[in-house]
């Protein structure tokens, strides 16, 4: 160990061991993952002090993308520069990605096998309950005044009724929050305390930003261009375009961007069904790493459904890898571009107000996702108007209600609820002779 300023800087190999262990054990969603890093990095190991850890967390919450993965990337960068950030961010994702790759193949190749189908029938309503619980927690923390409530309602109606594109919802909410932060700083949430440090010379900061953007643009264009040139435009160009756009608008976590991805994947491109989308979300909930890994599942199905002469498993694997690449490349750009300015950004009232407005809008976005997935879970295989003409599946409704009560009342962790749903589905199938 090497003392450095107000912290203890570990050897790079020691840090690698920790980042790998974190990637293998990072269950429980962003709150649990951030708590794990707080306990290890700040309290036990002293690799970063509390003030800088919180400033980094506030900064990562301002960014699109998975905040826990970006927080790990930031700490890795602070300890060992670019190589440290790359190691921390990649190892946070890779273990879960490997597990989810195998689970994606099982879902695609064996989803119609009786036992696998039974598992998913039990898991599907649990996912609806997970989203409802997340919606309740976020809404209770976020909708603290008339302005956030109005923005949440407007976001839901914009998506569900008017068909406003998700990126426009995020951009509009951010603009409203930015303007609101100038007029009434507390309109959309807490006002940062203290004064921001003076900015760096504008020319040097701009040159650094442009250099990073150029490097990331090349890193995106070369592999994507090679894949499209070698394999054709469909579905490869669509995969790269959809998930790159999603990476830039993933404010508020994976739940916020899922309606955008689900609409494109199930409707525009027809890569998978709404039921498959719920299965992917359930599998991503039970693997380590960020929930946005669900995009990898969608990408796998995109390649599986349009293999273009390849074996479906190989096409699905390539598509999943391409999805992972374009989803997480922007995460590293955001951290490496903004990390030197974290302290100043954490004191910016307009940025904090914009984040508060986006978070409020995300409540409406998640509600829209819940309505979409509940239709697929409670009226499986039915059309869009089934809720008005048919009774829901009583088994699915009962499982969802029990799961929601277990999470909100007794604090049962999400992975355990998914496993309980799987066991319930198997038990039901066995009792009815479906196995």
C-alpha positions as semicolon CSV with decimal commas, in nm:
position;residue;x (nm);y (nm);z (nm)
1;X;0,000;0,000;0,000
2;X;0,118;0,352;-0,080
3;X;-0,016;0,648;0,120
4;X;-0,111;0,938;-0,103
5;X;-0,261;1,257;0,039
6;X;-0,578;1,182;0,232
7;X;-0,619;0,826;0,115
8;X;-0,433;0,499;0,077
9;X;-0,360;0,403;-0,284
10;X;-0,341;0,026;-0,338
11;X;-0,119;-0,153;-0,585
12;X;-0,290;-0,199;-0,920
13;X;-0,303;-0,580;-0,878
14;X;-0,473;-0,538;-0,538
15;X;-0,734;-0,309;-0,691
16;X;-0,792;-0,556;-0,976
17;X;-0,870;-0,827;-0,723
18;X;-1,125;-0,607;-0,552
19;X;-1,295;-0,496;-0,877
20;X;-1,327;-0,858;-0,987
21;X;-1,481;-0,958;-0,653
22;X;-1,721;-0,665;-0,674
23;X;-1,825;-0,769;-1,024
24;X;-1,894;-1,124;-0,906
25;X;-2,100;-1,018;-0,604
26;X;-2,274;-0,697;-0,715
27;X;-2,632;-0,816;-0,674
28;X;-2,913;-0,603;-0,537
29;X;-2,934;-0,316;-0,781
30;X;-2,757;0,022;-0,767
31;X;-2,846;0,098;-0,405
32;X;-2,691;-0,226;-0,283
33;X;-2,391;-0,192;-0,513
34;X;-2,320;0,163;-0,398
35;X;-2,354;0,054;-0,034
36;X;-2,100;-0,224;-0,096
37;X;-1,853;0,026;-0,241
38;X;-1,909;0,269;0,047
39;X;-1,837;-0,006;0,300
40;X;-1,523;-0,135;0,127
41;X;-1,369;0,166;-0,047
42;X;-1,438;0,435;0,213
43;X;-1,494;0,267;0,548
44;X;-1,269;-0,040;0,542
45;X;-0,994;0,020;0,288
46;X;-0,972;0,400;0,286
47;X;-0,899;0,418;-0,086
48;X;-1,116;0,731;-0,125
49;X;-1,244;0,970;0,142
50;X;-1,612;1,022;0,219
51;X;-1,640;1,370;0,067
52;X;-1,492;1,270;-0,269
53;X;-1,697;0,950;-0,275
54;X;-2,020;1,147;-0,229
55;X;-1,917;1,407;-0,485
56;X;-1,844;1,129;-0,732
57;X;-2,182;0,968;-0,656
58;X;-2,364;1,298;-0,714
59;X;-2,178;1,340;-1,042
60;X;-2,264;0,987;-1,159
61;X;-2,630;1,048;-1,079
62;X;-2,621;1,343;-1,320
63;X;-2,505;1,117;-1,602
64;X;-2,697;0,882;-1,829
65;X;-2,605;0,520;-1,768
66;X;-2,569;0,287;-1,467
67;X;-2,454;0,504;-1,178
68;X;-2,298;0,222;-0,975
69;X;-2,083;0,105;-1,267
70;X;-1,981;0,463;-1,338
71;X;-1,900;0,522;-0,972
72;X;-1,668;0,220;-0,978
73;X;-1,511;0,356;-1,297
74;X;-1,456;0,693;-1,131
75;X;-1,288;0,543;-0,824
76;X;-1,071;0,324;-1,047
77;X;-0,972;0,634;-1,247
78;X;-0,892;0,827;-0,931
79;X;-0,670;0,547;-0,802
80;X;-0,485;0,446;-1,120
81;X;-0,584;0,677;-1,404
82;X;-0,735;0,557;-1,732
83;X;-0,624;0,195;-1,687
84;X;-0,779;0,189;-1,340
85;X;-1,107;0,328;-1,466
86;X;-1,120;0,077;-1,750
87;X;-1,041;-0,213;-1,518
88;X;-1,302;-0,115;-1,259
89;X;-1,577;-0,043;-1,512
90;X;-1,517;-0,355;-1,721
91;X;-1,488;-0,594;-1,427
92;X;-1,809;-0,452;-1,283
93;X;-1,992;-0,564;-1,599
94;X;-1,816;-0,874;-1,734
95;X;-1,915;-1,143;-1,477
96;X;-2,284;-1,063;-1,511
97;X;-2,251;-1,041;-1,888
98;X;-2,105;-1,391;-1,907
99;X;-2,384;-1,535;-1,692
100;X;-2,654;-1,351;-1,885
101;X;-2,512;-1,473;-2,218
102;X;-2,572;-1,831;-2,109
103;X;-2,919;-1,749;-1,973
104;X;-3,009;-1,571;-2,298
105;X;-2,927;-1,883;-2,497
106;X;-3,140;-2,097;-2,263
107;X;-3,434;-1,858;-2,301
108;X;-3,401;-1,845;-2,681
109;X;-3,329;-2,214;-2,745
110;X;-3,536;-2,378;-2,473
111;X;-3,801;-2,123;-2,377
112;X;-4,074;-2,354;-2,508
113;X;-3,959;-2,652;-2,298
114;X;-4,222;-2,723;-2,034
115;X;-3,997;-2,671;-1,729
116;X;-3,839;-2,352;-1,865
117;X;-4,178;-2,217;-1,966
118;X;-4,315;-2,290;-1,619
119;X;-4,026;-2,101;-1,458
120;X;-4,095;-1,796;-1,672
121;X;-4,469;-1,811;-1,600
122;X;-4,389;-1,775;-1,231
123;X;-4,121;-1,511;-1,280
124;X;-4,316;-1,283;-1,517
125;X;-4,564;-1,142;-1,259
126;X;-4,279;-1,101;-1,009
127;X;-4,111;-0,864;-1,255
128;X;-4,426;-0,651;-1,263
129;X;-4,412;-0,637;-0,883
130;X;-4,043;-0,542;-0,892
131;X;-4,121;-0,249;-1,119
132;X;-4,415;-0,144;-0,900
133;X;-4,192;-0,151;-0,590
134;X;-3,923;0,053;-0,766
135;X;-4,186;0,300;-0,881
136;X;-4,319;0,341;-0,528
137;X;-3,973;0,400;-0,378
138;X;-3,866;0,648;-0,644
139;X;-4,198;0,835;-0,641
140;X;-4,200;0,866;-0,262
141;X;-3,851;1,016;-0,267
142;X;-3,890;1,231;-0,578
143;X;-4,245;1,366;-0,602
144;X;-4,219;1,614;-0,315
145;X;-4,404;1,908;-0,466
146;X;-4,651;2,011;-0,733
147;X;-4,385;2,061;-1,004
148;X;-4,232;1,709;-0,989
149;X;-4,582;1,555;-0,975
150;X;-4,695;1,755;-1,279
151;X;-4,381;1,656;-1,470
152;X;-4,429;1,287;-1,387
153;X;-4,790;1,296;-1,507
154;X;-4,690;1,481;-1,822
155;X;-4,416;1,225;-1,896
156;X;-4,658;0,934;-1,855
157;X;-4,923;1,094;-2,078
158;X;-4,662;1,196;-2,332
159;X;-4,544;0,837;-2,369
160;X;-4,869;0,644;-2,321
161;X;-5,113;0,875;-2,500
162;X;-4,928;1,117;-2,726
163;X;-4,648;0,880;-2,830
164;X;-4,371;1,131;-2,759
165;X;-4,029;0,965;-2,809
166;X;-3,844;0,880;-2,489
167;X;-3,533;1,089;-2,573
168;X;-3,759;1,393;-2,618
169;X;-3,912;1,329;-2,274
170;X;-3,567;1,324;-2,112
171;X;-3,443;1,627;-2,303
172;X;-3,758;1,824;-2,229
173;X;-3,748;1,743;-1,858
174;X;-3,382;1,842;-1,840
175;X;-3,449;2,176;-2,009
176;X;-3,742;2,247;-1,777
177;X;-3,528;2,161;-1,475
178;X;-3,235;2,370;-1,596
179;X;-3,459;2,675;-1,644
180;X;-3,637;2,605;-1,314
181;X;-3,300;2,594;-1,138
182;X;-3,233;2,950;-1,251
183;X;-3,575;3,081;-1,149
184;X;-3,648;2,873;-0,834
185;X;-3,350;2,655;-0,733
186;X;-3,557;2,430;-0,504
187;X;-3,839;2,368;-0,753
188;X;-3,724;2,014;-0,838
189;X;-3,530;1,911;-0,531
190;X;-3,241;1,984;-0,299
191;X;-3,025;2,289;-0,359
192;X;-2,649;2,213;-0,349
193;X;-2,470;2,385;-0,062
194;X;-2,154;2,589;-0,084
195;X;-1,986;2,759;-0,374
196;X;-1,835;2,578;-0,671
197;X;-1,458;2,604;-0,721
198;X;-1,341;2,825;-1,008
199;X;-1,349;2,660;-1,351
200;X;-1,040;2,553;-1,545
201;X;-0,930;2,761;-1,845
202;X;-1,200;2,710;-2,109
203;X;-0,960;2,635;-2,393
204;X;-0,779;2,353;-2,213
205;X;-1,104;2,191;-2,095
206;X;-1,255;2,209;-2,445
207;X;-0,945;2,063;-2,609
208;X;-0,945;1,773;-2,365
209;X;-1,315;1,706;-2,421
210;X;-1,281;1,714;-2,800
211;X;-0,987;1,474;-2,785
212;X;-1,185;1,224;-2,575
213;X;-1,491;1,252;-2,798
214;X;-1,278;1,192;-3,107
215;X;-1,116;0,884;-2,952
216;X;-1,452;0,737;-2,849
217;X;-1,602;0,815;-3,191
218;X;-1,324;0,615;-3,356
219;X;-1,361;0,333;-3,102
220;X;-1,733;0,321;-3,188
221;X;-1,710;0,360;-3,565
222;X;-1,434;0,108;-3,640
223;X;-1,581;-0,210;-3,483
224;X;-1,940;-0,117;-3,575
225;X;-1,832;-0,040;-3,931
226;X;-1,648;-0,372;-3,957
227;X;-1,948;-0,569;-3,830
228;X;-2,184;-0,396;-4,073
229;X;-1,940;-0,433;-4,363
230;X;-1,886;-0,804;-4,298
231;X;-2,236;-0,909;-4,193
232;X;-2,468;-0,659;-4,362
233;X;-2,686;-0,381;-4,227
234;X;-2,969;-0,588;-4,074
235;X;-2,994;-0,627;-3,784
236;X;-2,643;-0,507;-3,704
237;X;-2,678;-0,138;-3,793
238;X;-3,012;-0,125;-3,612
239;X;-2,857;-0,284;-3,302
240;X;-2,570;-0,035;-3,296
241;X;-2,799;0,263;-3,354
242;X;-3,070;0,170;-3,104
243;X;-2,843;0,087;-2,812
244;X;-2,607;0,377;-2,872
245;X;-2,900;0,618;-2,857
246;X;-3,028;0,441;-2,547
247;X;-2,689;0,481;-2,377
248;X;-2,712;0,858;-2,410
249;X;-3,062;0,888;-2,258
250;X;-3,048;0,631;-1,975
251;X;-3,116;0,885;-1,701
252;X;-3,281;0,738;-1,393
253;X;-3,160;0,382;-1,444
254;X;-3,251;0,095;-1,673
255;X;-3,622;0,106;-1,588
256;X;-3,644;0,451;-1,744
257;X;-3,504;0,354;-2,083
258;X;-3,672;0,013;-2,107
259;X;-3,997;0,141;-2,263
260;X;-3,792;0,299;-2,541
261;X;-3,598;-0,023;-2,600
262;X;-3,904;-0,246;-2,560
263;X;-4,107;-0,046;-2,810
264;X;-3,833;-0,066;-3,070
265;X;-3,736;-0,428;-3,005
266;X;-4,089;-0,573;-2,986
267;X;-4,265;-0,337;-3,225
268;X;-4,041;-0,165;-3,476
269;X;-3,794;-0,450;-3,530
270;X;-3,986;-0,753;-3,398
271;X;-3,679;-0,909;-3,240
272;X;-3,870;-1,055;-2,946
273;X;-4,215;-1,060;-2,784
274;X;-4,327;-0,857;-2,481
275;X;-4,322;-1,182;-2,281
276;X;-3,960;-1,236;-2,383
277;X;-3,883;-0,879;-2,277
278;X;-4,013;-0,955;-1,927
279;X;-3,804;-1,272;-1,918
280;X;-3,494;-1,075;-2,004
281;X;-3,561;-0,826;-1,729
282;X;-3,611;-1,108;-1,479
283;X;-3,283;-1,273;-1,578
284;X;-3,096;-0,942;-1,558
285;X;-3,238;-0,889;-1,208
286;X;-3,087;-1,219;-1,088
287;X;-2,736;-1,171;-1,228
288;X;-2,459;-0,953;-1,082
289;X;-2,384;-0,619;-1,242
290;X;-2,604;-0,332;-1,361
291;X;-2,964;-0,393;-1,466
292;X;-2,892;-0,227;-1,802
293;X;-2,738;-0,563;-1,897
294;X;-3,093;-0,645;-2,004
295;X;-2,997;-0,475;-2,333
296;X;-2,757;-0,765;-2,391
297;X;-3,050;-1,007;-2,370
298;X;-3,243;-0,800;-2,625
299;X;-2,939;-0,789;-2,851
300;X;-2,899;-1,167;-2,828
301;X;-3,259;-1,214;-2,941
302;X;-3,203;-0,966;-3,224
303;X;-2,923;-1,180;-3,363
304;X;-3,108;-1,505;-3,288
305;X;-3,420;-1,391;-3,477
306;X;-3,229;-1,263;-3,782
307;X;-2,912;-1,473;-3,807
308;X;-2,855;-1,405;-4,176
309;X;-2,730;-1,753;-4,260
310;X;-2,530;-1,796;-3,941
311;X;-2,617;-2,046;-3,668
312;X;-2,863;-1,859;-3,446
313;X;-2,652;-1,908;-3,132
314;X;-2,346;-1,755;-3,301
315;X;-2,543;-1,465;-3,445
316;X;-2,702;-1,404;-3,106
317;X;-2,364;-1,405;-2,934
318;X;-2,214;-1,154;-3,180
319;X;-2,523;-0,934;-3,149
320;X;-2,507;-0,947;-2,768
321;X;-2,139;-0,852;-2,771
322;X;-2,207;-0,563;-3,010
323;X;-2,489;-0,448;-2,783
324;X;-2,267;-0,458;-2,477
325;X;-1,996;-0,261;-2,654
326;X;-2,212;0,027;-2,776
327;X;-2,409;0,039;-2,448
328;X;-2,109;0,078;-2,219
329;X;-1,859;0,270;-2,435
330;X;-2,039;0,602;-2,365
331;X;-2,024;0,529;-1,990
332;X;-1,646;0,549;-1,999
333;X;-1,657;0,865;-2,211
334;X;-1,881;1,039;-1,958
335;X;-1,656;0,951;-1,664
336;X;-1,321;1,027;-1,828
337;X;-1,454;1,354;-1,969
338;X;-1,615;1,480;-1,649
339;X;-1,411;1,327;-1,366
340;X;-1,161;1,616;-1,338
341;X;-1,451;1,856;-1,284
342;X;-1,657;1,655;-1,035
343;X;-1,625;1,898;-0,745
344;X;-1,746;2,193;-0,952
345;X;-2,035;1,998;-1,106
346;X;-2,153;1,874;-0,768
347;X;-2,215;2,238;-0,665
348;X;-2,398;2,343;-0,984
349;X;-2,756;2,434;-0,892
350;X;-2,883;2,423;-1,249
351;X;-2,740;2,076;-1,307
352;X;-2,895;1,952;-0,982
353;X;-3,232;2,101;-1,079
354;X;-3,212;1,941;-1,425
355;X;-3,140;1,602;-1,264
356;X;-3,433;1,648;-1,026
357;X;-3,668;1,723;-1,314
358;X;-3,544;1,425;-1,514
359;X;-3,588;1,199;-1,211
360;X;-3,944;1,324;-1,168
361;X;-4,019;1,253;-1,534
362;X;-3,867;0,907;-1,492
363;X;-4,146;0,824;-1,245
364;X;-4,395;0,867;-1,529
365;X;-4,170;0,672;-1,762
366;X;-4,148;0,378;-1,520
367;X;-4,525;0,384;-1,475
368;X;-4,560;0,353;-1,852
369;X;-4,320;0,057;-1,848
370;X;-4,520;-0,106;-1,570
371;X;-4,845;-0,072;-1,765
372;X;-4,680;-0,219;-2,076
373;X;-4,532;-0,520;-1,894
374;X;-4,843;-0,577;-1,680
375;X;-5,045;-0,621;-1,999
376;X;-4,808;-0,892;-2,117
377;X;-4,797;-1,057;-1,773
378;X;-5,165;-1,053;-1,679
379;X;-5,310;-1,103;-2,029
380;X;-5,043;-1,325;-2,194
381;X;-5,072;-1,348;-2,571
382;X;-5,366;-1,109;-2,583
383;X;-5,398;-0,790;-2,782
384;X;-5,355;-0,433;-2,666
385;X;-5,720;-0,396;-2,564
386;X;-5,740;-0,715;-2,359
387;X;-5,767;-0,529;-2,029
388;X;-6,104;-0,392;-2,142
389;X;-6,251;-0,717;-2,273
390;X;-6,102;-1,009;-2,078
391;X;-6,029;-1,112;-1,721
392;X;-5,662;-1,120;-1,619
393;X;-5,483;-1,442;-1,528
394;X;-5,566;-1,484;-1,156
395;X;-5,243;-1,677;-1,091
396;X;-5,030;-1,397;-1,233
397;X;-5,219;-1,129;-1,040
398;X;-5,191;-1,322;-0,713
399;X;-4,816;-1,380;-0,756
400;X;-4,760;-1,013;-0,834
401;X;-4,957;-0,896;-0,529
402;X;-4,777;-1,134;-0,293
403;X;-4,437;-1,039;-0,438
404;X;-4,509;-0,667;-0,406
405;X;-4,615;-0,709;-0,042
406;X;-4,305;-0,917;0,034
407;X;-4,072;-0,651;-0,104
408;X;-4,243;-0,342;0,039
409;X;-4,358;-0,481;0,373
410;X;-4,084;-0,731;0,459
411;X;-3,791;-0,604;0,250
412;X;-3,730;-0,930;0,063
413;X;-3,444;-0,883;-0,184
414;X;-3,516;-0,887;-0,558
415;X;-3,307;-1,197;-0,648
416;X;-3,489;-1,402;-0,382
417;X;-3,825;-1,288;-0,516
418;X;-3,730;-1,393;-0,869
419;X;-3,623;-1,736;-0,743
420;X;-3,945;-1,767;-0,545
421;X;-4,144;-1,682;-0,857
422;X;-3,957;-1,949;-1,053
423;X;-4,031;-2,208;-0,784
424;X;-4,398;-2,105;-0,780
425;X;-4,422;-2,147;-1,157
426;X;-4,268;-2,495;-1,139
427;X;-4,499;-2,595;-0,852
428;X;-4,804;-2,479;-1,043
429;X;-4,701;-2,668;-1,354
430;X;-4,638;-2,984;-1,153
431;X;-4,975;-2,957;-0,979
432;X;-5,164;-2,910;-1,307
433;X;-4,973;-3,180;-1,497
434;X;-4,786;-2,931;-1,711
435;X;-4,444;-3,092;-1,657
